Amino acid sequence: MIIDAAVWKAVVGLDMGGVRKFEEFADGYSKKHTYKGMLLDQTRNLRNRLGVYGLIVEDKMLVYLITYILAPRSSNDAQVTDDDLQIIYGLKLGIQMN
């Protein structure tokens, strides 16, 4: 079974591709700051493409878990999308709350 946008919406209320709705749910979410916080070297300049190569190991594994198992896609899985960042931010937010 592939978890598509309808499943994410029904289970966790996450509207894939709907950044505005996610930002309302998660105060303080920023694509740039979330990605920068996942980098080994947080002083490096961000390019247009957000890749997995500079990420810390735990976050790199989360990205691969999302792109290969939770929400597989046919595009470049070494590139971190905004949807991936939203899921990771939500997971980390949930862990901090417990």
Secondary structure by P-SEA (a helix, b strand, c coil): ccccaaaaaaacccccccaaaaaaacccccaaaaaaaaccccccccccccccccccaaaaaaaaaaaccccccccccccccaaaaaaaaaaaaaaaac
